[in-house]
Amino acid sequence: MLKPKLKIVPLGGLGEIGKNMMVMEYEDDIIIIDAGLMFPEEDMLGIDLVIPDINYLLDKKEKIKGIVITHGHEDHIGALPYILPQLNVPVYATKLTRGLISVKLKERKALDGAILKVVPPSGSVTLGKFSIEFFPVCHSIPDAVGLIIHTPMGIIVHTGDFKLDYTPVSGKPTDLPRLAQLGARGILLLLADSTYAERPGYTPSERVVGEALDRVIADAPGRVIVATFSSLVSRVQQVIDAAVKYRRRVFVVGRSMSATVNMALELGYLHAPEGVLARFDELRGLSHNKIVFVVTGSQGEPTSALVRMANRDHHQVHILRGDTVVLSATPIPGNEGLVNRTVDSLFKQGALVLYDKVAAVHVHGHASQEELKLLLNVTKPKFFAPVHGEYRHLTIHARLAELLGTPKANIFVMEDGDVLELAPDGGKVTGKVDASNVYVDGLGVGDINGVVLRDRRMLSKDGIVMVILTVDRQTGKLVGRPDIVSRGFVDTIEAKDMLETSRDLVARVLGHGAARPANWGFITTKVRDTLHRFYYDQTRRRPMILSFMVKV
């Protein structure tokens, strides 16, 4: 008789930054850890968001006991509005994280019917054969937790996103004593955050940012605009505290930022004395050195408040010479170009812009190498799998574990879709499931595939040429020369002679005056191949070529 095995299947977050989603499966019970999104890469033209592919789970829905969320950042909760209606299972999270999930679900009109359950830090929940204990971790958001998962095979520790900050601005430090206690008993598998595994040393405390923001708000001669993630509640609190100290009013700008701030105030995670938070109708008449704006847009998102200000497109706030703009976030890999363009535009309008390269206005929320080593020494896991990071991060983290004595055979550097099976006698990656990207474009979810993206890349690179063929309805003969229209390929005035020549070429190839043309599929292929060769010879470009037939 086959002994049951414990399966670990990452559907996102391994080999990339974001889109975190991990499946654990034992016999007829499945739990899911996190359901995040990823911002599109530069070659994903027109795509708004990327979420995990859950096809692996759709025919196992009755086995899924719940989704457990480690914290409220977009790369851990952002896919819930899209996948929760398909799976219809309970979600377990801490109080603030539940509030942030509610805000996200409400934005997508997906809150009705959602079952959101609160588990306190240090609380626990049993889902089938999995008993899950939450333990506090320090990250750049309150109420972040790691997970201690008791399974029939042994204990699994999933750190979530974490760092070892002994002076956090909110919440408790990462619970190392509990992890040491488990390490003494024996941990089967450690799944640990690898995002900053390249960074030597230790990650600075969040208090460093509080001190920097305090100095900025104290010294700024005019208005201060602080851009950060809407979910970075502790950073918003630091801004409010500095504003109170220097008698400034705080204006919250942006729909998602306003929704999050209101929710955090309601739940008690933000504290603002009476009269500090202001309405926009109170802006008129306030002197500039009494104003602080908290806005979204630290990642250069095109529709965010800061980017609209930078583009002179915001209906309430315009950048003024003498403004101080603080970007309190590090660009997510792939977003650097967007952020740099925003910074340039702000400088051009006379603002002083402070960001992580020029001032200590942000520290990341992830453990650096010495903290990762400390965690490995404390937990002493039998098996180790680095998670959350691009492949180089996972590999570097794996080498750290090997240096500290974890046998190489017990370390698994996985990618999305790999199936890790653990049994009492060992573990190995036994196969792969589909874990491709699902693209969100406007209201469409998953209807954009690789072929569409390839076409968009072609259009953005070399443009399009449309060939309009007019044929006689009775005889099927080509009537006159074809019309050719181009967009994004060449200047139609300067390249008039080349386009005229290509019209003659198509007419000649299709046998102008032949008795009857061949079938339409043959004609379009012939036109495309002929023009591809001709245009490449003339321009060294390969535009997309589309043929249309008009019957007269």
KOLMARRO-706569 format. One record per residue (C-alpha): x, y, z. Coordinates in steps of 0.2 Angstrom, whole numbers, plus 5000, padded with zeros to 4 digits. Each point is the difference from the previous one (the first is absolute). Layout:
<pts>
<X->X, Y->Y, Z->Z> $
...
</pts>
This chain:
<pts>
<X->5000, Y->5000, Z->5000> $
<X->5007, Y->5017, Z->4995> $
<X->5003, Y->5012, Z->5015> $
<X->4992, Y->5017, Z->4998> $
<X->5012, Y->5014, Z->4995> $
<X->4999, Y->5018, Z->5004> $
<X->5000, Y->5011, Z->4984> $
<X->5007, Y->5018, Z->4999> $
<X->4995, Y->5009, Z->4983> $
<X->5005, Y->5018, Z->4997> $
<X->4988, Y->5008, Z->4988> $
<X->5009, Y->5017, Z->5001> $
<X->5014, Y->5009, Z->5008> $
<X->5014, Y->4989, Z->4996> $
<X->5011, Y->5007, Z->4986> $
<X->4992, Y->5017, Z->5001> $
<X->4996, Y->5014, Z->5011> $
<X->4981, Y->5000, Z->5005> $
<X->4986, Y->4988, Z->4995> $
<X->5003, Y->4990, Z->5016> $
<X->4989, Y->4985, Z->5002> $
<X->5004, Y->4983, Z->5008> $
<X->4990, Y->4984, Z->5000> $
<X->5002, Y->4986, Z->5013> $
<X->4991, Y->4984, Z->4998> $
<X->4999, Y->4984, Z->5011> $
<X->4988, Y->4986, Z->4995> $
<X->4983, Y->5009, Z->4997> $
<X->5004, Y->5017, Z->5009> $
<X->5007, Y->5015, Z->4991> $
<X->5005, Y->5017, Z->5007> $
<X->5006, Y->5015, Z->4991> $
<X->5012, Y->5013, Z->5007> $
<X->4998, Y->5017, Z->4992> $
<X->4993, Y->5006, Z->4984> $
<X->5009, Y->5015, Z->4993> $
<X->5003, Y->5009, Z->4984> $
<X->5015, Y->5006, Z->4990> $
<X->5002, Y->5016, Z->4991> $
<X->5003, Y->4998, Z->4981> $
<X->5017, Y->4999, Z->4993> $
<X->5004, Y->5013, Z->4986> $
<X->4997, Y->4988, Z->4986> $
<X->4982, Y->4996, Z->5006> $
<X->4993, Y->5014, Z->4990> $
<X->4983, Y->5006, Z->5006> $
<X->4999, Y->4988, Z->5014> $
<X->4994, Y->5007, Z->5017> $
<X->5004, Y->4986, Z->5012> $
<X->5006, Y->4982, Z->5000> $
<X->4993, Y->4987, Z->5011> $
<X->5003, Y->4981, Z->5003> $
<X->4993, Y->4986, Z->4989> $
<X->4988, Y->4990, Z->5011> $
<X->4995, Y->4987, Z->4988> $
<X->5009, Y->4987, Z->5011> $
<X->4987, Y->5004, Z->5013> $
<X->4984, Y->5001, Z->4991> $
<X->4996, Y->4981, Z->4999> $
<X->5005, Y->4998, Z->5018> $
<X->4989, Y->5014, Z->5007> $
<X->4991, Y->4989, Z->5013> $
<X->5017, Y->4995, Z->5008> $
<X->5005, Y->5018, Z->5003> $
<X->4997, Y->5004, Z->5019> $
<X->5005, Y->5019, Z->4999> $
<X->5012, Y->5013, Z->4994> $
<X->5012, Y->5006, Z->5014> $
<X->5008, Y->5018, Z->4997> $
<X->5016, Y->5005, Z->5008> $
<X->4998, Y->5019, Z->4998> $
<X->4991, Y->5014, Z->4991> $
<X->5012, Y->5005, Z->4986> $
<X->4994, Y->4999, Z->4982> $
<X->5012, Y->4986, Z->4995> $
<X->4991, Y->4989, Z->5013> $
<X->4982, Y->5005, Z->4999> $
<X->4998, Y->5009, Z->4983> $
<X->4994, Y->4984, Z->4991> $
<X->4986, Y->4996, Z->5012> $
<X->4986, Y->5011, Z->4991> $
<X->5004, Y->4990, Z->4985> $
<X->5002, Y->4982, Z->5007> $
<X->4988, Y->5000, Z->5015> $
<X->4984, Y->5000, Z->4989> $
<X->5007, Y->4985, Z->4991> $
<X->5005, Y->4990, Z->5016> $
<X->4987, Y->5006, Z->5013> $
<X->5010, Y->4995, Z->5015> $
<X->5003, Y->5009, Z->5017> $
<X->5014, Y->5012, Z->5002> $
<X->5010, Y->5000, Z->5016> $
<X->5010, Y->5016, Z->5005> $
<X->5004, Y->5012, Z->5014> $
<X->4989, Y->5015, Z->5003> $
<X->5009, Y->5013, Z->4990> $
<X->5003, Y->4988, Z->4986> $
<X->4981, Y->4995, Z->5000> $
<X->4996, Y->5019, Z->4999> $
<X->5012, Y->5002, Z->4985> $
<X->4993, Y->4985, Z->4991> $
<X->4982, Y->5007, Z->5003> $
<X->5006, Y->5017, Z->4991> $
<X->5007, Y->4990, Z->4985> $
<X->4984, Y->4989, Z->4998> $
<X->4989, Y->5015, Z->5002> $
<X->5010, Y->5009, Z->4986> $
<X->4996, Y->4985, Z->4988> $
<X->4983, Y->4998, Z->5006> $
<X->5004, Y->4982, Z->5007> $
<X->4997, Y->5003, Z->5018> $
<X->4982, Y->4992, Z->5000> $
<X->5001, Y->4982, Z->5005> $
<X->5018, Y->5001, Z->5005> $
<X->5004, Y->4991, Z->5017> $
<X->5014, Y->5009, Z->5009> $
<X->5005, Y->4994, Z->5017> $
<X->5011, Y->5009, Z->5012> $
<X->5015, Y->4990, Z->5009> $
<X->5010, Y->5010, Z->5013> $
<X->5019, Y->5000, Z->4999> $
<X->5005, Y->4985, Z->5011> $
<X->4982, Y->4993, Z->4996> $
<X->4997, Y->4983, Z->4991> $
<X->4988, Y->4992, Z->4989> $
<X->4997, Y->4982, Z->4995> $
<X->4997, Y->4996, Z->4981> $
<X->4997, Y->4982, Z->4997> $
<X->5017, Y->4991, Z->5004> $
<X->5009, Y->5016, Z->5001> $
<X->5001, Y->5010, Z->5017> $
<X->5007, Y->5017, Z->4997> $
<X->5007, Y->5011, Z->5013> $
<X->5003, Y->5019, Z->4996> $
<X->5016, Y->5008, Z->5007> $
<X->5004, Y->5018, Z->4999> $
<X->5013, Y->5006, Z->4988> $
<X->5007, Y->5017, Z->4997> $
<X->4997, Y->5007, Z->4983> $
<X->4996, Y->5017, Z->4992> $
<X->4982, Y->4998, Z->5005> $
<X->4991, Y->4997, Z->5017> $
<X->4992, Y->4983, Z->5003> $
<X->5012, Y->4990, Z->4989> $
<X->5002, Y->4982, Z->5005> $
<X->5010, Y->4984, Z->4996> $
<X->4992, Y->4983, Z->5001> $
<X->5004, Y->4984, Z->5010> $
<X->4991, Y->4986, Z->4991> $
<X->4998, Y->4984, Z->5010> $
<X->4997, Y->4986, Z->4987> $
<X->4999, Y->4981, Z->5003> $
<X->5018, Y->5000, Z->4992> $
<X->5008, Y->5013, Z->5012> $
<X->5001, Y->5018, Z->5002> $
<X->5002, Y->5013, Z->4986> $
<X->5004, Y->5018, Z->5003> $
<X->4996, Y->5013, Z->4987> $
<X->5007, Y->5017, Z->5005> $
<X->4990, Y->5011, Z->4988> $
<X->5009, Y->5016, Z->4997> $
<X->5011, Y->5004, Z->5015> $
<X->5015, Y->5009, Z->5007> $
<X->5008, Y->5000, Z->5018> $
<X->4996, Y->5018, Z->5006> $
<X->5002, Y->5001, Z->5019> $
<X->4992, Y->5018, Z->5000> $
<X->4985, Y->4999, Z->4989> $
<X->4989, Y->5015, Z->4998> $
<X->4984, Y->4989, Z->5002> $
<X->4997, Y->4983, Z->5006> $
<X->5012, Y->4987, Z->5007> $
<X->5017, Y->4994, Z->4995> $
<X->5001, Y->4984, Z->4990> $
<X->4997, Y->4986, Z->5013> $
<X->5017, Y->4992, Z->5000> $
<X->4998, Y->4991, Z->5017> $
<X->4985, Y->4990, Z->4993> $
<X->5010, Y->4995, Z->4985> $
<X->5014, Y->4995, Z->5011> $
<X->4989, Y->4990, Z->5010> $
<X->4993, Y->4991, Z->4985> $
<X->5018, Y->4998, Z->4993> $
<X->5004, Y->4990, Z->5016> $
<X->4986, Y->4989, Z->4997> $
<X->5003, Y->4997, Z->4981> $
<X->4994, Y->5010, Z->4985> $
<X->4997, Y->4989, Z->4984> $
<X->5000, Y->5015, Z->4988> $
<X->5004, Y->5018, Z->5000> $
<X->4993, Y->5011, Z->4986> $
<X->5009, Y->5017, Z->5002> $
<X->4999, Y->5017, Z->4992> $
<X->5015, Y->5003, Z->4988> $
<X->4996, Y->5017, Z->4992> $
<X->5015, Y->5008, Z->5007> $
<X->5012, Y->4985, Z->5001> $
<X->5013, Y->5009, Z->4990> $
<X->5002, Y->5014, Z->5013> $
<X->5014, Y->4997, Z->5013> $
<X->4998, Y->5006, Z->5018> $
<X->4984, Y->5005, Z->5008> $
<X->4984, Y->5009, Z->4995> $
<X->4999, Y->5017, Z->5009> $
<X->4985, Y->5003, Z->5011> $
<X->4984, Y->5009, Z->4995> $
<X->5005, Y->5014, Z->5013> $
<X->5013, Y->5006, Z->4989> $
<X->4986, Y->5005, Z->4988> $
<X->4990, Y->5008, Z->5013> $
<X->5015, Y->5011, Z->5005> $
<X->5003, Y->5005, Z->4982> $
<X->4982, Y->5005, Z->4997> $
<X->5000, Y->5010, Z->5016> $
<X->5015, Y->5010, Z->4993> $
<X->4993, Y->5002, Z->4983> $
<X->4983, Y->5007, Z->5007> $
<X->5009, Y->5011, Z->5012> $
<X->5012, Y->5008, Z->4987> $
<X->4989, Y->5001, Z->4985> $
<X->4996, Y->5018, Z->4995> $
<X->4984, Y->4996, Z->4991> $
<X->4988, Y->4985, Z->4998> $
<X->5006, Y->4982, Z->5002> $
<X->4993, Y->4986, Z->4989> $
<X->5003, Y->4983, Z->5007> $
<X->4997, Y->4986, Z->4987> $
<X->4999, Y->4982, Z->5007> $
<X->4990, Y->4984, Z->4998> $
<X->4982, Y->5002, Z->5006> $
<X->5003, Y->4984, Z->5011> $
<X->5015, Y->5007, Z->5009> $
<X->4990, Y->5005, Z->5015> $
<X->5015, Y->5002, Z->5011> $
<X->5008, Y->5013, Z->4988> $
<X->4984, Y->5010, Z->5000> $
<X->5000, Y->5000, Z->5019> $
<X->5018, Y->5007, Z->5000> $
<X->4995, Y->5014, Z->4988> $
<X->4985, Y->5004, Z->5011> $
<X->5011, Y->5000, Z->5016> $
<X->5013, Y->5012, Z->4992> $
<X->4985, Y->5011, Z->4993> $
<X->4993, Y->5002, Z->5018> $
<X->5017, Y->5004, Z->5007> $
<X->5003, Y->5014, Z->4987> $
<X->4982, Y->5006, Z->5000> $
<X->4996, Y->4995, Z->4982> $
<X->4983, Y->4994, Z->4993> $
<X->5000, Y->4983, Z->4991> $
<X->4990, Y->4998, Z->4984> $
<X->4998, Y->4982, Z->4993> $
<X->4999, Y->4999, Z->4981> $
<X->4995, Y->4985, Z->4989> $
<X->4985, Y->4988, Z->5001> $
<X->5010, Y->4985, Z->5007> $
<X->5010, Y->5011, Z->5012> $
<X->4984, Y->5008, Z->5007> $
<X->4991, Y->4983, Z->5001> $
<X->5015, Y->4992, Z->5010> $
<X->5002, Y->5015, Z->5011> $
<X->4982, Y->5000, Z->5005> $
<X->5000, Y->4981, Z->5003> $
<X->5016, Y->5001, Z->5011> $
<X->4993, Y->5014, Z->5010> $
<X->4984, Y->4991, Z->5003> $
<X->5009, Y->4984, Z->5005> $
<X->5012, Y->5010, Z->5012> $
<X->5016, Y->4997, Z->4989> $
<X->5002, Y->5018, Z->4997> $
<X->4999, Y->5014, Z->5013> $
<X->4997, Y->5018, Z->4995> $
<X->4996, Y->5014, Z->5013> $
<X->4985, Y->5010, Z->4996> $
<X->5003, Y->5013, Z->4987> $
<X->5015, Y->4993, Z->4992> $
<X->4992, Y->4991, Z->4985> $
<X->4992, Y->5013, Z->4989> $
<X->4987, Y->5001, Z->4986> $
<X->5004, Y->5007, Z->4983> $
<X->4989, Y->5015, Z->5003> $
<X->5011, Y->5005, Z->5014> $
<X->5015, Y->5001, Z->4989> $
<X->4997, Y->5018, Z->4993> $
<X->5007, Y->5013, Z->5012> $
<X->5013, Y->4988, Z->5009> $
<X->5018, Y->5006, Z->4998> $
<X->5011, Y->4988, Z->4991> $
<X->5011, Y->4996, Z->5015> $
<X->4984, Y->4993, Z->5009> $
<X->4996, Y->4987, Z->4987> $
<X->5004, Y->4981, Z->4997> $
<X->4993, Y->4989, Z->4987> $
<X->5000, Y->4981, Z->5001> $
<X->4998, Y->4993, Z->4983> $
<X->5001, Y->4984, Z->4990> $
<X->5012, Y->4998, Z->4985> $
<X->5017, Y->4995, Z->5007> $
<X->5001, Y->4987, Z->4986> $
<X->4996, Y->5012, Z->4986> $
<X->4983, Y->4992, Z->4997> $
<X->4992, Y->5010, Z->4986> $
<X->4983, Y->5003, Z->5008> $
<X->5007, Y->5004, Z->5017> $
<X->4999, Y->5017, Z->5009> $
<X->5019, Y->5004, Z->4999> $
<X->5002, Y->4996, Z->4982> $
<X->4984, Y->5010, Z->4995> $
<X->5008, Y->5015, Z->5010> $
<X->5017, Y->4997, Z->4991> $
<X->4990, Y->5000, Z->4983> $
<X->4991, Y->5016, Z->5005> $
<X->4984, Y->4990, Z->4999> $
<X->4993, Y->5000, Z->5018> $
<X->4984, Y->5010, Z->5003> $
<X->5004, Y->5004, Z->5018> $
<X->5019, Y->5001, Z->5003> $
<X->5013, Y->5008, Z->4988> $
<X->5019, Y->5000, Z->5003> $
<X->5006, Y->5017, Z->5006> $
<X->5018, Y->5006, Z->4999> $
<X->5007, Y->4997, Z->5018> $
<X->4990, Y->4984, Z->5003> $
<X->5009, Y->4986, Z->5009> $
<X->4995, Y->4983, Z->4993> $
<X->5005, Y->4984, Z->5009> $
<X->5000, Y->4983, Z->4992> $
<X->4999, Y->4989, Z->5015> $
<X->5002, Y->4983, Z->4990> $
<X->5012, Y->4991, Z->4990> $
<X->4996, Y->4997, Z->4982> $
<X->4994, Y->4982, Z->4997> $
<X->5011, Y->4992, Z->4987> $
<X->4993, Y->5004, Z->4983> $
<X->4993, Y->5017, Z->5006> $
<X->5016, Y->5010, Z->5000> $
<X->4997, Y->5008, Z->4984> $
<X->4982, Y->5006, Z->5005> $
<X->5007, Y->5007, Z->5017> $
<X->5015, Y->5009, Z->4992> $
<X->4988, Y->5009, Z->4987> $
<X->4989, Y->5005, Z->5014> $
<X->5015, Y->5007, Z->5010> $
<X->5007, Y->5009, Z->4985> $
<X->4983, Y->5008, Z->4997> $
<X->4999, Y->5006, Z->5018> $
<X->5017, Y->5008, Z->4999> $
<X->4996, Y->5009, Z->4984> $
<X->4985, Y->5008, Z->5009> $
<X->5011, Y->5007, Z->5014> $
<X->4997, Y->4987, Z->5014> $
<X->5014, Y->4993, Z->5011> $
<X->4998, Y->4981, Z->4998> $
<X->5007, Y->4988, Z->5014> $
<X->5001, Y->4982, Z->4997> $
<X->5010, Y->4985, Z->5007> $
<X->5016, Y->5003, Z->4990> $
<X->5002, Y->5018, Z->5007> $
<X->4992, Y->4999, Z->5017> $
<X->4995, Y->4987, Z->5013> $
<X->4981, Y->5002, Z->4996> $
<X->4997, Y->4982, Z->4998> $
<X->5007, Y->4983, Z->5007> $
<X->4994, Y->4984, Z->4992> $
<X->4990, Y->4987, Z->5010> $
<X->5010, Y->4985, Z->4997> $
<X->5015, Y->4991, Z->5009> $
<X->5017, Y->5002, Z->4994> $
<X->5014, Y->4986, Z->5000> $
<X->5004, Y->5001, Z->5018> $
<X->4982, Y->4999, Z->5005> $
<X->4997, Y->4985, Z->4989> $
<X->5015, Y->4991, Z->5007> $
<X->4993, Y->5003, Z->5018> $
<X->4983, Y->4993, Z->4995> $
<X->5008, Y->4984, Z->4993> $
<X->5011, Y->4998, Z->5015> $
<X->4985, Y->5002, Z->5012> $
<X->4988, Y->4989, Z->4990> $
<X->5012, Y->4986, Z->4995> $
<X->4988, Y->4993, Z->4987> $
<X->5002, Y->4982, Z->4992> $
<X->4995, Y->5007, Z->4983> $
<X->5001, Y->5018, Z->4993> $
<X->4992, Y->5008, Z->4986> $
<X->5003, Y->5019, Z->4997> $
<X->4984, Y->5009, Z->4994> $
<X->4995, Y->5018, Z->4994> $
<X->5013, Y->5006, Z->4988> $
<X->5008, Y->4999, Z->4983> $
<X->5010, Y->4984, Z->4996> $
<X->5017, Y->5009, Z->5005> $
<X->4992, Y->5004, Z->5017> $
<X->4995, Y->4982, Z->5003> $
<X->5017, Y->4993, Z->4995> $
<X->5010, Y->5012, Z->5011> $
<X->4988, Y->4996, Z->5015> $
<X->5003, Y->4982, Z->4996> $
<X->5018, Y->5002, Z->5001> $
<X->4999, Y->5009, Z->5016> $
<X->4991, Y->4984, Z->5007> $
<X->5013, Y->4989, Z->4993> $
<X->5014, Y->5010, Z->5008> $
<X->4991, Y->4998, Z->5017> $
<X->5000, Y->4981, Z->4999> $
<X->4983, Y->4996, Z->4991> $
<X->5004, Y->4985, Z->4989> $
<X->4999, Y->5005, Z->4981> $
<X->4988, Y->4985, Z->4997> $
<X->4988, Y->5008, Z->5013> $
<X->4999, Y->5017, Z->4991> $
<X->4988, Y->5003, Z->4986> $
<X->5001, Y->5015, Z->4989> $
<X->4983, Y->4999, Z->4991> $
<X->4991, Y->5010, Z->4987> $
<X->4981, Y->5003, Z->4998> $
<X->4991, Y->4984, Z->4996> $
<X->5013, Y->4988, Z->5008> $
<X->4993, Y->4986, Z->5011> $
<X->5010, Y->4997, Z->5015> $
<X->4995, Y->4984, Z->5009> $
<X->5006, Y->4996, Z->5018> $
<X->4999, Y->4983, Z->5007> $
<X->5008, Y->4993, Z->5017> $
<X->5015, Y->4993, Z->4990> $
<X->5003, Y->5016, Z->4990> $
<X->4994, Y->5013, Z->4988> $
<X->5002, Y->5004, Z->4981> $
<X->4992, Y->5010, Z->4986> $
<X->4990, Y->4987, Z->4991> $
<X->4991, Y->5010, Z->4986> $
<X->4993, Y->5016, Z->4994> $
<X->4983, Y->5008, Z->4998> $
<X->4994, Y->5014, Z->4990> $
<X->5004, Y->5017, Z->5009> $
<X->5001, Y->5012, Z->4986> $
<X->4995, Y->5019, Z->5001> $
<X->4982, Y->5005, Z->4999> $
<X->4999, Y->5018, Z->4993> $
<X->4987, Y->5013, Z->5006> $
<X->4997, Y->5013, Z->4987> $
<X->4986, Y->5012, Z->5004> $
<X->4984, Y->4989, Z->5004> $
<X->5008, Y->4985, Z->4991> $
<X->5008, Y->4987, Z->5011> $
<X->5009, Y->4986, Z->4991> $
<X->4994, Y->5004, Z->4983> $
<X->5017, Y->5007, Z->4995> $
<X->5012, Y->4987, Z->4996> $
<X->5018, Y->4999, Z->4993> $
<X->4995, Y->5001, Z->4982> $
<X->4991, Y->5017, Z->5004> $
<X->5015, Y->5006, Z->5009> $
<X->5011, Y->4995, Z->4986> $
<X->4989, Y->5010, Z->4988> $
<X->5000, Y->5015, Z->5011> $
<X->5019, Y->4999, Z->5000> $
<X->5001, Y->4999, Z->4981> $
<X->4988, Y->5015, Z->4999> $
<X->5010, Y->5010, Z->5012> $
<X->5017, Y->4996, Z->4992> $
<X->4997, Y->5001, Z->4981> $
<X->4981, Y->5005, Z->4997> $
<X->4987, Y->4993, Z->4989> $
<X->4996, Y->5000, Z->4981> $
<X->4982, Y->4997, Z->4994> $
<X->4998, Y->4994, Z->4983> $
<X->4982, Y->5002, Z->4993> $
<X->4996, Y->4989, Z->4985> $
<X->4985, Y->5004, Z->4989> $
<X->4993, Y->4986, Z->4990> $
<X->4986, Y->4998, Z->4988> $
<X->4985, Y->4990, Z->5008> $
<X->4996, Y->4991, Z->4984> $
<X->5017, Y->4996, Z->4993> $
<X->5011, Y->5000, Z->5015> $
<X->5013, Y->5010, Z->4991> $
<X->5010, Y->5014, Z->5009> $
<X->4993, Y->5017, Z->4995> $
<X->5013, Y->5013, Z->4998> $
<X->5016, Y->5001, Z->5011> $
<X->4998, Y->4996, Z->5019> $
<X->5000, Y->5014, Z->5013> $
<X->5013, Y->5000, Z->5013> $
<X->4999, Y->5009, Z->5016> $
<X->5014, Y->5001, Z->5014> $
<X->5000, Y->5005, Z->5018> $
<X->5016, Y->5001, Z->5010> $
<X->5011, Y->4993, Z->4986> $
<X->5006, Y->5014, Z->4989> $
<X->4995, Y->5018, Z->4997> $
<X->4988, Y->4998, Z->4986> $
<X->5005, Y->5016, Z->4991> $
<X->5019, Y->4997, Z->5001> $
<X->4997, Y->4981, Z->4995> $
<X->4987, Y->5003, Z->4987> $
<X->5010, Y->4993, Z->4986> $
<X->5004, Y->4984, Z->5010> $
<X->4982, Y->4998, Z->5004> $
<X->4995, Y->5003, Z->4982> $
<X->5012, Y->4987, Z->4994> $
<X->4993, Y->4987, Z->5013> $
<X->4983, Y->5003, Z->4993> $
<X->5006, Y->4995, Z->4982> $
<X->5009, Y->4985, Z->5008> $
<X->4985, Y->4993, Z->5008> $
<X->4990, Y->5003, Z->4984> $
<X->5013, Y->4991, Z->4990> $
<X->5002, Y->4985, Z->5012> $
<X->4981, Y->4997, Z->5001> $
<X->5000, Y->4999, Z->4981> $
<X->4990, Y->5016, Z->4995> $
<X->4987, Y->4994, Z->4987> $
<X->5002, Y->4981, Z->5004> $
<X->4984, Y->4990, Z->4997> $
<X->4996, Y->4997, Z->5018> $
<X->5010, Y->5003, Z->5016> $
<X->5004, Y->4985, Z->5012> $
<X->4992, Y->4998, Z->5017> $
<X->5001, Y->5015, Z->5012> $
<X->5012, Y->4991, Z->5012> $
<X->5013, Y->4998, Z->4986> $
<X->4998, Y->5018, Z->4994> $
<X->5003, Y->5007, Z->5018> $
<X->5015, Y->4989, Z->5002> $
<X->5007, Y->5005, Z->4983> $
<X->4998, Y->5019, Z->5004> $
<X->5007, Y->4999, Z->5017> $
<X->5016, Y->4990, Z->4994> $
<X->5003, Y->5011, Z->4985> $
<X->4998, Y->5016, Z->5010> $
<X->5010, Y->4994, Z->5015> $
<X->5015, Y->4997, Z->4988> $
<X->4998, Y->5016, Z->4991> $
<X->4998, Y->5011, Z->5015> $
<X->5015, Y->4991, Z->5009> $
<X->5011, Y->5003, Z->4985> $
<X->4995, Y->5018, Z->4999> $
<X->4999, Y->5005, Z->5019> $
<X->5007, Y->4985, Z->5010> $
<X->4983, Y->5001, Z->5010> $
<X->4987, Y->4987, Z->5001> $
<X->4983, Y->5008, Z->5002> $
<X->4984, Y->4990, Z->5003> $
<X->4991, Y->4997, Z->4984> $
<X->4982, Y->4998, Z->4999> $
<X->4989, Y->4997, Z->4984> $
<X->4982, Y->5004, Z->4998> $
<X->4989, Y->4996, Z->4985> $
<X->4986, Y->5011, Z->4994> $
<X->4988, Y->4993, Z->4987> $
<X->4992, Y->5011, Z->4987> $
</pts>
